[in-house]
């Protein structure tokens, strides 16, 4: 049995997207394309919005999905922020 056999398809897509988004952010941090904490937050927000638009779901469900995705990536982004010592705009 695989994990996608136990999850609904949209939920599996959300989890899969969250992992790919964190990998993408880490690659951009490593290559110095992103170096401000604000840049990372805006990039993540834009990517999540684009992903939700592609899913073509109703407004209420898209709000729930956005909140879920932000919660899924928040902890891992905090770890990356610490590891790469990102600059903060005050």
MOPAC internal coordinates of N, CA, C and O (Angstrom, degrees):
PM7 1SCF
backbone

  N    0.0000 0     0.00 0     0.00 0    0    0    0
  C    1.4505 1     0.00 0     0.00 0    1    0    0
  C    1.5277 1   109.61 1     0.00 0    2    1    0
  O    1.2310 1   121.50 1   -35.43 1    3    2    1
  N    1.2931 1   114.74 1   144.57 1    3    2    1
  C    1.4558 1   120.88 1   177.97 1    5    3    2
  C    1.5203 1   108.97 1  -111.72 1    6    5    3
  O    1.2310 1   120.92 1   -17.81 1    7    6    5
  N    1.3234 1   115.84 1   162.19 1    7    6    5
  C    1.4642 1   119.45 1  -177.39 1    9    7    6
  C    1.5178 1   112.22 1   -63.24 1   10    9    7
  O    1.2310 1   119.94 1   145.52 1   11   10    9
  N    1.3302 1   117.73 1   -34.48 1   11   10    9
  C    1.4601 1   119.31 1  -179.65 1   13   11   10
  C    1.5224 1   112.35 1   -67.19 1   14   13   11
  O    1.2310 1   120.17 1   163.50 1   15   14   13
  N    1.3441 1   117.29 1   -16.50 1   15   14   13
  C    1.4624 1   120.32 1   175.65 1   17   15   14
  C    1.5292 1   111.20 1   -73.03 1   18   17   15
  O    1.2310 1   120.20 1   158.43 1   19   18   17
  N    1.3200 1   117.22 1   -21.57 1   19   18   17
  C    1.4568 1   121.74 1  -178.23 1   21   19   18
  C    1.5279 1   113.11 1   -99.31 1   22   21   19
  O    1.2310 1   119.82 1   169.09 1   23   22   21
  N    1.3090 1   117.95 1   -10.91 1   23   22   21
  C    1.4614 1   121.94 1  -176.44 1   25   23   22
  C    1.5234 1   110.31 1  -114.14 1   26   25   23
  O    1.2310 1   121.34 1   -25.98 1   27   26   25
  N    1.3193 1   115.04 1   154.02 1   27   26   25
  C    1.4559 1   119.39 1   171.69 1   29   27   26
  C    1.5206 1   108.83 1   -70.75 1   30   29   27
  O    1.2310 1   120.46 1   -27.42 1   31   30   29
  N    1.3050 1   116.73 1   152.58 1   31   30   29
  C    1.4615 1   121.36 1  -176.01 1   33   31   30
  C    1.5304 1   113.16 1   -57.67 1   34   33   31
  O    1.2310 1   118.79 1   133.94 1   35   34   33
  N    1.3500 1   119.92 1   -46.06 1   35   34   33
  C    1.4737 1   119.05 1   179.53 1   37   35   34
  C    1.5319 1   112.63 1   -62.75 1   38   37   35
  O    1.2310 1   120.41 1   141.52 1   39   38   37
  N    1.3170 1   116.83 1   -38.48 1   39   38   37
  C    1.4673 1   119.84 1   178.84 1   41   39   38
  C    1.5225 1   111.38 1   -65.71 1   42   41   39
  O    1.2310 1   120.89 1   140.07 1   43   42   41
  N    1.3117 1   115.91 1   -39.93 1   43   42   41
  C    1.4597 1   119.75 1   177.91 1   45   43   42
  C    1.5270 1   110.57 1   -64.18 1   46   45   43
  O    1.2310 1   120.45 1   140.05 1   47   46   45
  N    1.3310 1   116.74 1   -39.95 1   47   46   45
  C    1.4658 1   120.28 1   177.80 1   49   47   46
  C    1.5214 1   111.15 1   -62.76 1   50   49   47
  O    1.2310 1   120.16 1   141.23 1   51   50   49
  N    1.3353 1   117.30 1   -38.77 1   51   50   49
  C    1.4640 1   120.83 1   178.69 1   53   51   50
  C    1.5215 1   111.44 1   -62.68 1   54   53   51
  O    1.2310 1   120.45 1   134.16 1   55   54   53
  N    1.3078 1   116.75 1   -45.84 1   55   54   53
  C    1.4645 1   120.73 1  -179.56 1   57   55   54
  C    1.5210 1   110.33 1   -65.29 1   58   57   55
  O    1.2310 1   120.84 1   135.63 1   59   58   57
  N    1.3128 1   115.99 1   -44.37 1   59   58   57
  C    1.4619 1   120.81 1   179.37 1   61   59   58
  C    1.5333 1   110.74 1   -61.66 1   62   61   59
  O    1.2310 1   120.27 1   137.10 1   63   62   61
  N    1.3320 1   117.10 1   -42.90 1   63   62   61
  C    1.4604 1   121.15 1   178.46 1   65   63   62
  C    1.5224 1   111.41 1   -64.46 1   66   65   63
  O    1.2310 1   120.07 1   139.93 1   67   66   65
  N    1.3285 1   117.46 1   -40.07 1   67   66   65
  C    1.4688 1   119.78 1  -178.82 1   69   67   66
  C    1.5266 1   111.03 1   -62.22 1   70   69   67
  O    1.2310 1   120.15 1   138.90 1   71   70   69
  N    1.3292 1   117.32 1   -41.10 1   71   70   69
  C    1.4643 1   119.78 1   177.85 1   73   71   70
  C    1.5212 1   111.54 1   -66.16 1   74   73   71
  O    1.2310 1   120.41 1   138.18 1   75   74   73
  N    1.3265 1   116.81 1   -41.82 1   75   74   73
  C    1.4639 1   119.01 1  -179.58 1   77   75   74
  C    1.5267 1   110.95 1   -68.56 1   78   77   75
  O    1.2310 1   119.72 1   146.04 1   79   78   77
  N    1.3246 1   118.13 1   -33.96 1   79   78   77
  C    1.4573 1   121.57 1   178.18 1   81   79   78
  C    1.5301 1   110.97 1   -66.16 1   82   81   79
  O    1.2310 1   120.25 1   137.14 1   83   82   81
  N    1.3164 1   117.13 1   -42.86 1   83   82   81
  C    1.4657 1   119.91 1   179.00 1   85   83   82
  C    1.5261 1   110.48 1   -65.52 1   86   85   83
  O    1.2310 1   120.22 1   139.65 1   87   86   85
  N    1.3293 1   117.19 1   -40.35 1   87   86   85
  C    1.4737 1   119.85 1   176.69 1   89   87   86
  C    1.5216 1   110.91 1   -62.32 1   90   89   87
  O    1.2310 1   120.68 1   138.99 1   91   90   89
  N    1.3230 1   116.30 1   -41.01 1   91   90   89
  C    1.4619 1   121.34 1   179.28 1   93   91   90
  C    1.5298 1   110.66 1   -63.95 1   94   93   91
  O    1.2310 1   120.11 1   135.42 1   95   94   93
  N    1.3050 1   117.39 1   -44.58 1   95   94   93
  C    1.4710 1   121.15 1   179.12 1   97   95   94
  C    1.5246 1   109.94 1   -63.04 1   98   97   95
  O    1.2310 1   120.50 1   136.69 1   99   98   97
  N    1.3286 1   116.65 1   -43.31 1   99   98   97
  C    1.4627 1   118.83 1   179.78 1  101   99   98
  C    1.5243 1   111.57 1   -63.02 1  102  101   99
  O    1.2310 1   120.20 1   140.87 1  103  102  101
  N    1.3214 1   117.23 1   -39.13 1  103  102  101
  C    1.4610 1   120.52 1   177.82 1  105  103  102
  C    1.5274 1   110.22 1   -64.55 1  106  105  103
  O    1.2310 1   119.97 1   139.88 1  107  106  105
  N    1.3132 1   117.67 1   -40.12 1  107  106  105
  C    1.4660 1   121.27 1   178.99 1  109  107  106
  C    1.5318 1   111.15 1   -68.81 1  110  109  107
  O    1.2310 1   120.07 1   147.10 1  111  110  109
  N    1.3105 1   117.47 1   -32.90 1  111  110  109
  C    1.4643 1   120.21 1   176.10 1  113  111  110
  C    1.5235 1   110.55 1   -70.14 1  114  113  111
  O    1.2310 1   121.04 1   139.18 1  115  114  113
  N    1.3173 1   115.61 1   -40.82 1  115  114  113
  C    1.4659 1   120.19 1   179.87 1  117  115  114
  C    1.5234 1   111.12 1   -63.80 1  118  117  115
  O    1.2310 1   120.59 1   141.84 1  119  118  117
  N    1.3289 1   116.47 1   -38.16 1  119  118  117
  C    1.4579 1   120.01 1  -178.40 1  121  119  118
  C    1.5313 1   112.83 1   -89.50 1  122  121  119
  O    1.2310 1   120.64 1  -174.21 1  123  122  121
  N    1.3340 1   116.39 1     5.79 1  123  122  121
  C    1.4741 1   123.47 1   176.21 1  125  123  122
  C    1.5284 1   113.86 1    65.33 1  126  125  123
  O    1.2310 1   120.23 1  -154.21 1  127  126  125
  N    1.3391 1   117.16 1    25.79 1  127  126  125
  C    1.4601 1   119.61 1   172.64 1  129  127  126
  C    1.5256 1   110.64 1   -76.84 1  130  129  127
  O    1.2310 1   120.89 1   150.15 1  131  130  129
  N    1.3106 1   115.91 1   -29.85 1  131  130  129
  C    1.4604 1   122.02 1   175.04 1  133  131  130
  C    1.5243 1   107.78 1  -120.65 1  134  133  131
  O    1.2310 1   120.31 1   -47.70 1  135  134  133
  N    1.3237 1   117.01 1   132.30 1  135  134  133
  C    1.4660 1   118.14 1   178.78 1  137  135  134
  C    1.5228 1   113.03 1  -142.89 1  138  137  135
  O    1.2310 1   119.79 1   178.96 1  139  138  137
  N    1.3414 1   118.00 1    -1.04 1  139  138  137
  C    1.4539 1   122.18 1   173.30 1  141  139  138
  C    1.5254 1   109.03 1  -109.48 1  142  141  139
  O    1.2310 1   121.03 1   -35.55 1  143  142  141
  N    1.3039 1   115.63 1   144.45 1  143  142  141
  C    1.4599 1   120.00 1   178.34 1  145  143  142
  C    1.5266 1   110.91 1   -60.73 1  146  145  143
  O    1.2310 1   120.73 1   142.09 1  147  146  145
  N    1.3209 1   116.21 1   -37.91 1  147  146  145
  C    1.4639 1   121.20 1   178.25 1  149  147  146
  C    1.5331 1   111.56 1   -62.93 1  150  149  147
  O    1.2310 1   120.50 1   140.56 1  151  150  149
  N    1.3181 1   116.65 1   -39.44 1  151  150  149
  C    1.4635 1   120.61 1   178.31 1  153  151  150
  C    1.5261 1   110.36 1   -60.52 1  154  153  151
  O    1.2310 1   121.12 1   136.63 1  155  154  153
  N    1.3204 1   115.47 1   -43.37 1  155  154  153
  C    1.4631 1   120.00 1  -179.14 1  157  155  154
  C    1.5269 1   110.01 1   -63.56 1  158  157  155
  O    1.2310 1   120.46 1   133.52 1  159  158  157
  N    1.3263 1   116.72 1   -46.48 1  159  158  157
  C    1.4652 1   119.97 1  -178.91 1  161  159  158
  C    1.5253 1   111.50 1   -62.22 1  162  161  159
  O    1.2310 1   120.44 1   136.74 1  163  162  161
  N    1.3210 1   116.76 1   -43.26 1  163  162  161
  C    1.4646 1   119.84 1   179.18 1  165  163  162
  C    1.5276 1   111.48 1   -66.66 1  166  165  163
  O    1.2310 1   120.46 1   139.76 1  167  166  165
  N    1.3179 1   116.72 1   -40.24 1  167  166  165
  C    1.4580 1   121.00 1   178.67 1  169  167  166
  C    1.5297 1   110.46 1   -61.81 1  170  169  167
  O    1.2310 1   120.84 1   134.12 1  171  170  169
  N    1.3278 1   116.01 1   -45.88 1  171  170  169
  C    1.4665 1   120.67 1  -179.80 1  173  171  170
  C    1.5290 1   110.06 1   -63.65 1  174  173  171
  O    1.2310 1   120.34 1   135.99 1  175  174  173
  N    1.3139 1   116.95 1   -44.01 1  175  174  173
  C    1.4610 1   121.16 1   179.82 1  177  175  174
  C    1.5252 1   110.61 1   -60.80 1  178  177  175
  O    1.2310 1   120.22 1   135.37 1  179  178  177
  N    1.3290 1   117.18 1   -44.63 1  179  178  177
  C    1.4641 1   121.08 1   179.50 1  181  179  178
  C    1.5307 1   111.80 1   -64.51 1  182  181  179
  O    1.2310 1   120.47 1   138.28 1  183  182  181
  N    1.3163 1   116.70 1   -41.72 1  183  182  181
  C    1.4687 1   120.45 1   179.81 1  185  183  182
  C    1.5254 1   111.13 1   -65.64 1  186  185  183
  O    1.2310 1   120.32 1   138.91 1  187  186  185
  N    1.3210 1   117.00 1   -41.09 1  187  186  185
  C    1.4684 1   120.60 1   178.49 1  189  187  186
  C    1.5222 1   110.21 1   -64.64 1  190  189  187
  O    1.2310 1   120.38 1   135.88 1  191  190  189
  N    1.3242 1   116.88 1   -44.12 1  191  190  189
  C    1.4681 1   119.87 1   178.76 1  193  191  190
  C    1.5237 1   111.56 1   -60.94 1  194  193  191
  O    1.2310 1   120.29 1   137.31 1  195  194  193
  N    1.3099 1   117.06 1   -42.69 1  195  194  193
  C    1.4707 1   120.70 1   179.05 1  197  195  194
  C    1.5309 1   110.96 1   -64.28 1  198  197  195
  O    1.2310 1   120.49 1   139.61 1  199  198  197
  N    1.3194 1   116.66 1   -40.39 1  199  198  197
  C    1.4646 1   120.73 1   179.56 1  201  199  198
  C    1.5310 1   111.08 1   -64.41 1  202  201  199
  O    1.2310 1   120.53 1   136.59 1  203  202  201
  N    1.3289 1   116.60 1   -43.41 1  203  202  201
  C    1.4623 1   120.81 1  -179.15 1  205  203  202
  C    1.5254 1   110.55 1   -65.91 1  206  205  203
  O    1.2310 1   120.32 1   141.37 1  207  206  205
  N    1.3239 1   117.00 1   -38.63 1  207  206  205
  C    1.4688 1   120.01 1   178.24 1  209  207  206
  C    1.5262 1   110.22 1   -61.95 1  210  209  207
  O    1.2310 1   120.49 1   140.10 1  211  210  209
  N    1.3343 1   116.68 1   -39.90 1  211  210  209
  C    1.4717 1   120.23 1   179.37 1  213  211  210
  C    1.5272 1   112.00 1   -65.41 1  214  213  211
  O    1.2310 1   120.49 1   151.24 1  215  214  213
  N    1.3544 1   116.66 1   -28.76 1  215  214  213
  C    1.4686 1   119.78 1  -179.04 1  217  215  214
  C    1.5278 1   111.66 1   -70.01 1  218  217  215
  O    1.2310 1   120.36 1   157.26 1  219  218  217
  N    1.3359 1   116.91 1   -22.74 1  219  218  217
  C    1.4619 1   122.02 1   176.36 1  221  219  218
  C    1.5360 1   111.76 1    55.95 1  222  221  219
  O    1.2310 1   121.03 1  -120.39 1  223  222  221
  N    1.3423 1   115.63 1    59.61 1  223  222  221
  C    1.4638 1   121.24 1   178.27 1  225  223  222
  C    1.5211 1   109.54 1  -115.17 1  226  225  223
  O    1.2310 1   120.75 1   -11.22 1  227  226  225
  N    1.3115 1   116.17 1   168.78 1  227  226  225
  C    1.4653 1   121.01 1  -179.82 1  229  227  226
  C    1.5252 1   110.51 1   -67.26 1  230  229  227
  O    1.2310 1   121.17 1   -19.68 1  231  230  229
  N    1.3336 1   115.37 1   160.32 1  231  230  229
  C    1.4667 1   122.06 1  -174.14 1  233  231  230
  C    1.5318 1   112.21 1   -58.35 1  234  233  231
  O    1.2310 1   119.90 1   135.51 1  235  234  233
  N    1.3146 1   117.80 1   -44.49 1  235  234  233
  C    1.4690 1   120.71 1  -178.64 1  237  235  234
  C    1.5281 1   110.64 1   -62.45 1  238  237  235
  O    1.2310 1   120.54 1   135.67 1  239  238  237
  N    1.3166 1   116.58 1   -44.33 1  239  238  237
  C    1.4623 1   120.37 1  -179.91 1  241  239  238
  C    1.5198 1   111.06 1   -69.06 1  242  241  239
  O    1.2310 1   120.02 1   144.52 1  243  242  241
  N    1.3187 1   117.56 1   -35.48 1  243  242  241
  C    1.4676 1   119.45 1   178.31 1  245  243  242
  C    1.5248 1   110.81 1   -65.57 1  246  245  243
  O    1.2310 1   119.85 1   144.67 1  247  246  245
  N    1.3308 1   117.89 1   -35.33 1  247  246  245
  C    1.4646 1   121.18 1   176.97 1  249  247  246
  C    1.5207 1   110.55 1   -64.19 1  250  249  247
  O    1.2310 1   120.33 1   137.75 1  251  250  249
  N    1.3150 1   116.97 1   -42.25 1  251  250  249
  C    1.4683 1   121.44 1   178.26 1  253  251  250
  C    1.5227 1   110.06 1   -65.07 1  254  253  251
  O    1.2310 1   120.03 1   135.96 1  255  254  253
  N    1.3268 1   117.54 1   -44.04 1  255  254  253
  C    1.4567 1   121.10 1  -179.95 1  257  255  254
  C    1.5320 1   111.47 1   -63.07 1  258  257  255
  O    1.2310 1   120.52 1   139.25 1  259  258  257
  N    1.3278 1   116.61 1   -40.75 1  259  258  257
  C    1.4681 1   119.88 1   178.26 1  261  259  258
  C    1.5248 1   110.70 1   -61.55 1  262  261  259
  O    1.2310 1   120.64 1   134.63 1  263  262  261
  N    1.3183 1   116.39 1   -45.37 1  263  262  261
  C    1.4676 1   120.31 1   179.11 1  265  263  262
  C    1.5218 1   110.77 1   -62.46 1  266  265  263
  O    1.2310 1   120.37 1   138.25 1  267  266  265
  N    1.3278 1   116.89 1   -41.75 1  267  266  265
  C    1.4598 1   121.11 1   178.07 1  269  267  266
  C    1.5221 1   111.54 1   -61.29 1  270  269  267
  O    1.2310 1   120.78 1   134.29 1  271  270  269
  N    1.3152 1   116.12 1   -45.71 1  271  270  269
  C    1.4654 1   119.94 1  -179.28 1  273  271  270
  C    1.5241 1   111.53 1   -64.75 1  274  273  271
  O    1.2310 1   120.15 1   138.98 1  275  274  273
  N    1.3170 1   117.31 1   -41.02 1  275  274  273
  C    1.4576 1   119.70 1   178.27 1  277  275  274
  C    1.5305 1   110.24 1   -62.13 1  278  277  275
  O    1.2310 1   120.19 1   140.73 1  279  278  277
  N    1.3144 1   117.24 1   -39.27 1  279  278  277
  C    1.4662 1   120.35 1   178.74 1  281  279  278
  C    1.5382 1   111.07 1   -69.67 1  282  281  279
  O    1.2310 1   120.38 1   143.78 1  283  282  281
  N    1.3317 1   116.88 1   -36.22 1  283  282  281
  C    1.4652 1   119.99 1  -179.89 1  285  283  282
  C    1.5285 1   112.01 1   -65.70 1  286  285  283
  O    1.2310 1   119.85 1   143.05 1  287  286  285
  N    1.3287 1   117.90 1   -36.95 1  287  286  285
  C    1.4587 1   119.91 1  -175.22 1  289  287  286
  C    1.5284 1   113.77 1   -96.15 1  290  289  287
  O    1.2310 1   119.87 1   165.48 1  291  290  289
  N    1.3337 1   117.86 1   -14.52 1  291  290  289
  C    1.4588 1   120.79 1  -173.53 1  293  291  290
  C    1.5294 1   112.95 1   -57.17 1  294  293  291
  O    1.2310 1   119.87 1   128.00 1  295  294  293
  N    1.2994 1   117.85 1   -52.00 1  295  294  293
  C    1.4703 1   120.49 1  -177.13 1  297  295  294
  C    1.5282 1   111.09 1   -62.16 1  298  297  295
  O    1.2310 1   120.56 1   135.82 1  299  298  297
  N    1.3129 1   116.53 1   -44.18 1  299  298  297
  C    1.4650 1   119.20 1  -178.88 1  301  299  298
  C    1.5223 1   111.67 1   -67.80 1  302  301  299
  O    1.2310 1   120.01 1   147.11 1  303  302  301
  N    1.3241 1   117.58 1   -32.89 1  303  302  301
  C    1.4662 1   119.95 1   176.58 1  305  303  302
  C    1.5247 1   111.01 1   -70.67 1  306  305  303
  O    1.2310 1   120.33 1   144.91 1  307  306  305
  N    1.3274 1   116.97 1   -35.09 1  307  306  305
  C    1.4662 1   120.12 1   176.28 1  309  307  306
  C    1.5324 1   110.63 1   -62.17 1  310  309  307
  O    1.2310 1   120.75 1   139.90 1  311  310  309
  N    1.3158 1   116.17 1   -40.10 1  311  310  309
  C    1.4687 1   120.74 1   177.79 1  313  311  310
  C    1.5272 1   110.20 1   -64.69 1  314  313  311
  O    1.2310 1   120.24 1   137.05 1  315  314  313
  N    1.3195 1   117.15 1   -42.95 1  315  314  313
  C    1.4676 1   120.46 1   178.62 1  317  315  314
  C    1.5243 1   110.99 1   -64.79 1  318  317  315
  O    1.2310 1   120.39 1   141.86 1  319  318  317
  N    1.3241 1   116.87 1   -38.14 1  319  318  317
  C    1.4619 1   120.93 1   178.48 1  321  319  318
  C    1.5187 1   110.50 1   -60.14 1  322  321  319
  O    1.2310 1   120.61 1   137.62 1  323  322  321
  N    1.3065 1   116.44 1   -42.38 1  323  322  321
  C    1.4626 1   120.51 1   178.36 1  325  323  322
  C    1.5270 1   111.43 1   -69.05 1  326  325  323
  O    1.2310 1   120.56 1   136.74 1  327  326  325
  N    1.3148 1   116.53 1   -43.26 1  327  326  325
  C    1.4592 1   120.44 1  -176.45 1  329  327  326
  C    1.5259 1   112.37 1   -64.50 1  330  329  327
  O    1.2310 1   120.28 1   139.79 1  331  330  329
  N    1.3387 1   117.07 1   -40.21 1  331  330  329
  C    1.4493 1   120.60 1  -176.09 1  333  331  330
  C    1.5147 1   113.20 1   -97.66 1  334  333  331
  O    1.2310 1   119.40 1  -176.30 1  335  334  333
  N    1.3143 1   118.75 1     3.70 1  335  334  333
  C    1.4619 1   124.08 1   177.53 1  337  335  334
  C    1.5370 1   111.45 1    46.25 1  338  337  335
  O    1.2310 1   121.43 1  -116.15 1  339  338  337
  N    1.3066 1   114.87 1    63.85 1  339  338  337
  C    1.4580 1   120.32 1  -178.29 1  341  339  338
  C    1.5202 1   111.43 1   -70.42 1  342  341  339
  O    1.2310 1   121.08 1   -31.91 1  343  342  341
  N    1.3115 1   115.54 1   148.09 1  343  342  341
  C    1.4590 1   121.17 1   176.54 1  345  343  342
  C    1.5136 1   109.66 1   -77.04 1  346  345  343
  O    1.2310 1   120.76 1   -32.27 1  347  346  345
  N    1.3402 1   116.15 1   147.73 1  347  346  345
  C    1.4493 1   121.65 1   178.50 1  349  347  346
  C    1.5001 1   110.12 1  -114.82 1  350  349  347
  O    1.2310 1   120.32 1   -41.56 1  351  350  349
  N    1.3228 1   117.00 1   138.44 1  351  350  349
  C    1.4590 1   122.30 1   173.38 1  353  351  350
  C    1.5168 1   107.80 1   -90.01 1  354  353  351
  O    1.2310 1   120.96 1   -52.18 1  355  354  353
  N    1.3099 1   115.77 1   127.82 1  355  354  353
  C    1.4593 1   119.43 1  -177.90 1  357  355  354
  C    1.4933 1   110.27 1  -107.93 1  358  357  355
  O    1.2310 1   120.10 1   180.00 1  359  358  357

